[in-house]
Amino acid sequence: MSGSPRLGLDILGDTLDWPFFEDRHRAFATELSGWADSYLADLPHDDVDEACRARVAALGAAGFLKAAVPAAYGGLSDKLDVRTLCLAREILAAHDGLADFAFAMQGLGTGSISIAGSEAMKQRILPDVAAGKRIAAFALSEKEAGSDVAAMATTATADGNSHVRIDGEKSWISNGGIADHYIVFARTGEAPGARGLSAFLVEADTPGLTIAERIEVIAPHPLATLRFEGCRVPLENRIGGPGEGFKVAMATLDIFRSTVGAAALGFARRALHETISHANGRKLFGGTLGDLQLSQAAIADSAAEVDAAALLVYRAAWTKDRGAPRVTREAALAKLVATENAQSVIDRAVQIHGGLGVTKGVKVEELYREIRALRIYEGASEVQKVVIARDLLKLHAEKAGERNDSNRIREIRT
């Protein structure tokens, strides 16, 4: 894997000057950028499990994982601050994809606890997550239940008065095989479909939980299929109430879906940086590659797509931080546009690099592999389009109903 040059805050352009941010966000970004420039390149890269553990430990020791938990449990803010989470992912992704992954999973793998866990669970789990001493994972997906959560087959059945027994499999689980705990969603049967799911904290050493398969993907990171066979979990490990698993999952994703867009934005910014650097330095036809109008058009298109993505990502994060109960449509728009735009920006970067662009060890080749999964996980682009359209259709129908009600009231009064 290629090392990171010193990128500094320049990689963010003028983003931090936007009114979405406060001084505390600017200070956090400055500190993280400096740390990433100084330390990330020296962390191990060859063994993916070792590399991920090293990044969690380093991020924790430096204090940056505090952004992933509330202040009462060793975190930065009273509640999870989505703008800080997005800035962290954008900066880390621009430097090192695995560092972004390590940071993101500490948040996603404990976000449900921060939102709906018991006080005892929060006290036991969250401080170690913030310190980088506990690795977290989020186990929602199954081979036949990815985008369609209601099709989930994993079950949690009563086992006495104080435990449940979990049986089934979860697949494509990030941090699978190295996590210290998993947030597991299972069917408990309170109602049909998504209304009959519950969430549980399952410690990695619980009897009956095994790693069925390690999964290798184009951008290496710890990924596995988990198997649950009579896995006995205390009822006190339930997160939220019975049958509230879908609600807990969606509330968690409502926070972290925007951060996927931020990671894509970081990849895109790095690709644009590499493109401009290469275009200015590559000698061609008596000038530079950047002198050619087609190169300039590609750079302009990429710059526009980066800024469009950034505006949507930080609009969604700002809206959530201002207290909006749900930002489902805003987060879906942010993830959809940021990931699709990043794919385009990185593809142009590869094209402009020519043969170098598909050479292992060159940064844009690495980015090309890194970006692809982001258009799938935490809701594929096609699913985001459905979410966006349904929300707009529902909003229109509600407003039409309000107008009809108002017209009826006026008719009665007259």
Secondary structure by P-SEA (a helix, b strand, c coil): ccccccccccccccccccccccaaaaaaaaaaaaaaaccccccccccaaaaaaaaaaaaaaacccccccccccccccccccaaaaaaaaaaaaaccaaaaaaaaaaaaacccccccccaaaaaacccccccccbbbbbcccccccccccccccbbbccccccbbbbbbccccccccccccccbbbbbcccccccccbbbbbbccccccccccbbbbcccccccbbbbbcccccccccccccccaaaaaaaaaaaacaaaaaaaaaaaaaaaaaaaaaaaaccccccccccccaaaaaaaaaaaaaaaaaaaaaaaaaaaaaaccccaaaaaaaaaaaaaaaaaaaaaaaaaaacccccccccaaaaaaaaacccccccccaaaaaaaaaaaaaaaaaaaaaaaaaaaaaaaaac
